[in-house]
């Protein structure tokens, strides 16, 4: 007998796989479908960087706050799924570092 999945997740990037892992951990039968090819995860390599996203996407403070809350949930998720976190910093290589720092302080 073949059973159907409870949930189908489209995309095997960082968010899709995390969603699938969380749902599977809650007892759901999950199938992940990915078309292959480049995606956001292959560019960012799973980096969670709300500060950088805030700068590059000109996010509002509320949007940046949402990203920060998501980032803060990541360590517990990683531990629950046996994932290693790397805490190396990032270096700003864009124009006008002073303006970037001022924007981050907002």
C-alpha positions in Angstrom: 0.0 0.0 0.0 1.4 3.4 -1.0 0.7 6.3 1.4 0.4 9.9 0.4 2.4 12.6 2.1 0.6 14.9 4.6 2.7 17.8 3.2 4.6 18.5 0.1 7.4 21.1 0.4 8.4 22.7 -2.9 12.2 23.6 -2.9 15.1 21.9 -1.2 16.9 25.1 -0.2 17.6 26.0 3.4 14.0 27.1 4.2 12.4 24.1 2.4 14.6 21.6 4.1 14.1 23.2 7.5 10.4 23.3 7.0 10.4 19.6 6.0 12.6 18.6 9.0 10.4 20.5 11.4 7.2 19.0 10.0 8.6 15.5 9.9 9.8 15.9 13.5 6.1 16.7 14.4 5.0 13.4 12.9 3.9 14.5 9.4 4.8 12.5 6.3 6.7 15.0 4.2 7.8 14.9 0.5 10.3 17.5 -0.8 10.2 18.4 -4.5 13.0 20.5 -5.9 13.4 21.4 -9.6 17.2 21.7 -9.2 19.3 24.6 -10.4 20.4 27.7 -8.7 18.4 29.1 -5.8 18.8 31.6 -2.9 20.4 29.0 -0.6 23.1 28.3 -3.1 24.0 32.0 -3.2 23.8 32.6 0.6 24.9 29.1 1.6 22.4 29.1 4.4 23.8 32.3 5.9 21.4 34.0 8.3 22.3 37.7 8.2 19.5 40.0 9.0 21.8 43.0 9.2 23.1 42.4 5.7 19.6 41.8 4.3 18.4 45.0 6.0 21.1 47.0 4.3 20.8 45.4 0.8 17.0 45.3 0.7 16.4 48.6 2.5 14.0 46.9 4.9 11.9 48.7 7.4 12.8 48.3 11.1 9.8 46.0 11.5 10.9 43.7 8.6 14.4 43.7 10.0 13.0 42.7 13.4 11.2 39.7 11.9 14.5 38.5 10.4 16.3 39.0 13.7 13.6 36.9 15.5 14.0 34.2 12.9 17.8 34.3 13.3 17.4 34.0 17.1 15.4 30.8 16.7 18.0 29.1 14.6 20.4 27.8 17.3 17.7 25.7 19.0 16.6 24.4 15.6 20.2 23.5 14.6 20.8 21.8 17.9 17.6 19.8 17.6 18.6 18.5 14.2 22.3 18.0 14.9 23.5 20.9 12.7 26.7 22.8 13.3 26.7 26.6 13.4 29.6 28.7 12.4 29.8 32.1 14.1 32.5 33.8 12.0 31.7 37.5 11.4 31.2 39.2 8.1 33.1 42.1 6.6 31.4 45.0 4.8 32.9 45.5 1.3 30.3 47.8 -0.1 30.5 51.6 -0.5 30.3 54.1 2.3 30.8 52.0 5.4 29.8 54.9 7.7 26.4 55.1 6.0 26.0 51.3 6.4 26.8 51.5 10.1 24.3 54.4 10.6 21.6 52.4 8.7 22.2 49.3 11.0 21.9 51.5 14.1 18.4 52.5 12.9 
